[in-house]
Amino acid sequence: MNPIINKMLVAGLVIASGYASAETPVKVSTIDTPQVQTVNDNAVVADIKSYQPTRIDPLSLYVRTVYPDDVKTVADAVSFVLGASGYRLVVSYPAPDDAIAILGKPIPPIAKIARTMPIIDAIQILIGTNNWIVVDQNHKLISVSKEPT
């Protein structure tokens, strides 16, 4: 194990267990999130309770639009682009009724150009700018519609 990480773990255990005493000087320095404590001038421990992680929208992550040979329809391409984003494409209920018509079409030529772009933009190019992307963030579902829903 990396010696610095090992010292960080030991220092964290000392602080968390309450064994830090007058013989173990603890200097506390504050920075923006997370709060950092320096123990014995050589270990840094983050105060996990005060740390608030930043939420990243998976649909804003970039994807390369190069599709395998077996990807033939817009539905196949959208599913491929969603990949490991955690979102799933929904074609039937609870999807809008017109989703099947949009997603059953062949991939448009403009979408076959290899490039890198956010996932949400790649989906919009695949379905066409005259159609709408329907996103259920709570259930991590994606569908499409001809009308705004």
N, C-alpha and C positions, 0 to 999 in steps of 0.2 A: 504494500500500500504506500502511496505517496506520503512522505513524512509530514508535509504541511497539512494534508487532509487528516492524517492521524492525530496531529496536535489539535486541529480544529474539533475533532470528535471528542478527544479527551477533555478539552476545555469546555465543550458543551455539556459533557456529562458532569463535570465539576460544578458548573453554574446551575444546571438543572437539578442536581441532587441536593443542593444546598450545602455542599462541603466547602464552599469558598469561605474563608475565614480571614481574620486579621493577618495571618501569615501568608495568605494568598492575595496579594494586592490586585484589585480589579480596577482598571481605568475604563470609564465609559465615555465613548465619544458618540456624538449624534450626527447622523447624516440624514438625507431623505430616506424614504422607505427602502429597505428595511433598516431598523436600528441596529447598530453594530457595537459590540463590546470587544475590547482588546484585553486579553488576559496575559500577564507576564510579558508584555511587549512582543509576543510572537504568535498569538493565535487570535483569529477573528471568528466570532460567533454571531450569526444573525438571529435577532429576536423574531421567531416565526410567528408569534401571536400578533405582532404589529404589521407583518408583511401582507400586503394585499396584491395578489397577482393581477396582471393586466389580462383582460379577456380579449382574445383574438378571434375575430370572425373567420371561421374556416373557409367561407366562400370568398374571402378577400385574398386568400393565399394564391400564389401563382402556380400555373400548370402549363406544361408544354403540350401544344395541340398537334401531336403526331399520333395518329390512331393506328392500331394493329389492323391487319388485313381482314379479320373477321368482324370488325365494326362497320356495319353497313347502313344502319338507320340512325335517325336523330336520337332515338331512345338509347341505342347502343352507345353512341358517342357521349351523351349526357351522363350515362352510368359510368363510362370510362373516366370522364373528366372528374366526376365526384369522387372516384377512387377512395382514398383513405380519409376523406374529409369528415366522415361520420354521418353524412347525409345520404338518404336513399331516394331514388326516383320513384314516384308513385304515378301509375298510369291509369289504374282503375280506382273505384271508390276508396278513399274520399277525394280523389282527384276530380277536377272539373270534367264535365262530359266531353268537351272538345279536346282533351289532352291526347287521346288516342290518335286522332286525326293529325295533330301537329307532330307527335313523336314517331309516328309510323312512316313519315316521309324519309327519302334518302338524304344523306348528308349534303348540304348545299356546297357548291364549289368554293365559295368564299371561306367556308369553315375548314376546308382541307389544307389551307395554307399553314405551313409549320411556323408557329410563333409561340411566344410565352406571354401569358396574360392572366389576370385574376380569373378564378373559376367561374364566378358569376358572369363575367364578360364573355367567356367562352360559351357558356350556356345560351346567353342572349344571341350571340352570332349563330349558334346552331339552330335556334328556334325561329330566328328572324326578328327584326326590330319592330314589326307590327304585332307581335305576340307578347304576352306577359309571363314573367316567372312568378310562381306562387311558392312562397317559402313558409314552412311551419317550423319555427325555431325551437319550439318546445319539444316536438317529437322528431326533429331533424329530418323532415320530409321536404321534398322538392317536387313540384309539378308545374304544368304550364297551362295557359288559357289564352283564348283569343280576346277575352274581355277582362278588364281589371276586376278582381274579386274582393 
